[in-house]
Structure formats: C-alpha cells, structure tokens
Amino acid sequence: MTIEERQARLRWDGPDCLRVGGSRFLVALDGAPGTRATAERLILMKNKVMVDTFVEQAPDVVENIFDLGIFKGGSIAFYHELFVPKKLVGIELHPDRVKGLDQFLSAHSLGASVRLYYGTSQQDVRALSKILLREFGDQPLDLVVDDCSHKYEPAKASLNLLLPRLRSGGVYLLEDWGWAHWPGDHWQGSDHQYANELKPMSNLILELVMVAESRPGLISEVVIKNGAAYITRGPETDIEDGFDVSNAYLSAGRTILS
Ligand SMILES: C[S@@+](CC[C@H](N)C(=O)[O-])C[C@H]1O[C@@H](n2cnc3c(N)ncnc32)[C@H](O)[C@@H]1O
C-alpha cells in the first residue's frame, strides 16, 4: 500500500477525532483520563502529528505486527483498521483486559488474527520469546511499535529480541524516547514519571545510530521525527544469538557512552 493509499484511509473530523475503516478514535496524548474505550470509540494515545508521521514512515507491506503497550486499546484497533494485517500481537504490563477493545475484536471477529497478552512486561524476554514462537513461528515481522515503558533497560530487552526478527525493510518504531530532552519545567525538573531513571532512553537511540553506522546491513536507516525514532532493518540475516545492541557497534577502542 502506498503512503497516499494509506493516507486516504484516514478521515480527520477534527484534530482529536479520527476515523479509519469503520472505526472512530479519540486521539488524546494524555490518554483521555476518566474516559473509557468502547467498541464504537477507541482511545488512541497519540496526537495528529504522530499519527500522520507514522502513516508516512511505516513500511509499504505490513502483515505481521508486534505492538508493545496496549493501554486503552486504541493502537491495536488503529493498526488493524489501517493495515488489516495477517497477525497483530499486543502486550501490556497491566493485567486487566480492556473491555471496549474486546468488544471491538469480537464485533470484527478478530480473535484469531489479533492476539493480546496482558500482565506481560516488555522486559520479560522469555515470555516474549514464547509469544513470538506461538504467534509468528519463523515468520518475520514487518513492524514493531514500542510505546511501552519508555525506559532504557526494558526497551533494550525487547529490542534485542525483536529487532533481529524484522524482515529487511521492516520498521522498529520507538515512541516518546526523548523525555530527557523535552523543554519546560516539568520535564527538566525532578517531579515527573521518569525522574529517577539514571539512564534515559536516548542512550538506546544513540546506540542504534552507532549500529547503523557500524552495521548498515543490520540497520539501514534511523529517522528521528516528531518524537519518535523509526529504525529500518537492513538485509543482514546472520544475526548472532543473544544479540545485544550495546555490543553491536564499533568504536575504534573508544568509550562513547558511559
Ligand atoms: C503510552 S501507553 C500505550 C498507548 C497505546 N499504544 C496507544 O497508542 O493508544 C503505554 C502502556 O504501556 C504499558 N507499560 C508500561 N511499562 C510496561 C512494560 N514494562 N511492559 C509492558 N507494558 C508496559 C502501560 O501500562 C501503558 O498501558
């Protein structure tokens, strides 16, 4: 599907009101506190610029998707409506299922193609490996979206497992990685949700940039745009077992990141 064809599937009735396919979304970066998702109106925790950029940066063919961070279910429903993938898997740390999303899935008979794992951390590599095997077998992934903890170690754990599983040309999207650099007293102060994180997620992005320069066959492109990092997988197939992004770049003997 071309970018234009994909864009044509989106109908904005206002900056926070989106229709895709037969579904309606409240697009709210704050997650619309106090508002429940329903099958008729899902809640997508993004804004219009993020959605438009995503549509422009996503790969041309998207059949297998791994979405990290379900929240109120908007991204799962959105990716289904936009791509109609063969398989869409979501994980979420919170153990409670999202009723509105379950109603959406049963209304569209998506029980087999959309598979959700609640009570599952992105850092639990054993659980993620089992899910990968059960849901995708040896099929490559086209798209991974990490919109989850936004913390360095958990994000790196799932990336080390999932980045090698992308097909050549597949995209790994890391959302909201830049919180340590956002301007304003709130984010530059000591009273926000990531204030105790010593190593911000930016370290992961910088590591990925260095991998792209050292091993273009593994990462062919890094695009930083509107709060997200889009990492495109190169054609390299023989990725080492136990891949670790922190050991996957050259530095001519220098210590670049502490
Ligand atoms: C920003 S929200 C996801 C928004 C959703 N993708 C959307 O676009 O509507 C992040 C979600 O990730 C979950 N989360 C946070 N840390 C996690 C972790 N370590 N593993 C799995 N999920 C986590 C949170 O509970 C929250 O529901």
PDBQT file of the ligand as one rigid body, heavy atoms in Angstrom, charges set to zero:
ROOT
HETATM    1  C1  LIG A 301       1.652   5.083  26.135  1.00  0.00    +0.000 C 
HETATM    2  S1  LIG A 301       0.681   3.728  26.690  1.00  0.00    +0.000 S 
HETATM    3  C2  LIG A 301       0.341   2.825  25.205  1.00  0.00    +0.000 C 
HETATM    4  C3  LIG A 301      -0.574   3.563  24.295  1.00  0.00    +0.000 C 
HETATM    5  C4  LIG A 301      -1.119   2.774  23.122  1.00  0.00    +0.000 C 
HETATM    6  N1  LIG A 301      -0.056   2.103  22.374  1.00  0.00    +0.000 N 
HETATM    7  C5  LIG A 301      -1.866   3.726  22.213  1.00  0.00    +0.000 C 
HETATM    8  O1  LIG A 301      -1.247   4.205  21.231  1.00  0.00    +0.000 OA
HETATM    9  O2  LIG A 301      -3.027   4.011  22.477  1.00  0.00    +0.000 OA
HETATM   10  C6  LIG A 301       1.890   2.729  27.477  1.00  0.00    +0.000 C 
HETATM   11  C7  LIG A 301       1.355   1.425  28.029  1.00  0.00    +0.000 C 
HETATM   12  O3  LIG A 301       2.482   0.589  28.291  1.00  0.00    +0.000 OA
HETATM   13  C8  LIG A 301       2.263  -0.109  29.498  1.00  0.00    +0.000 C 
HETATM   14  N2  LIG A 301       3.572  -0.451  30.066  1.00  0.00    +0.000 N 
HETATM   15  C9  LIG A 301       4.400   0.306  30.814  1.00  0.00    +0.000 A 
HETATM   16  N3  LIG A 301       5.521  -0.368  31.122  1.00  0.00    +0.000 NA
HETATM   17  C10 LIG A 301       5.412  -1.584  30.536  1.00  0.00    +0.000 A 
HETATM   18  C11 LIG A 301       6.252  -2.729  30.479  1.00  0.00    +0.000 A 
HETATM   19  N4  LIG A 301       7.431  -2.765  31.087  1.00  0.00    +0.000 N 
HETATM   20  N5  LIG A 301       5.828  -3.809  29.785  1.00  0.00    +0.000 NA
HETATM   21  C12 LIG A 301       4.614  -3.796  29.143  1.00  0.00    +0.000 A 
HETATM   22  N6  LIG A 301       3.770  -2.730  29.173  1.00  0.00    +0.000 NA
HETATM   23  C13 LIG A 301       4.164  -1.641  29.859  1.00  0.00    +0.000 A 
HETATM   24  C14 LIG A 301       1.460   0.845  30.375  1.00  0.00    +0.000 C 
HETATM   25  O4  LIG A 301       0.723   0.118  31.342  1.00  0.00    +0.000 OA
HETATM   26  C15 LIG A 301       0.588   1.554  29.344  1.00  0.00    +0.000 C 
HETATM   27  O5  LIG A 301      -0.667   0.933  29.220  1.00  0.00    +0.000 OA
ENDROOT
TORSDOF 0
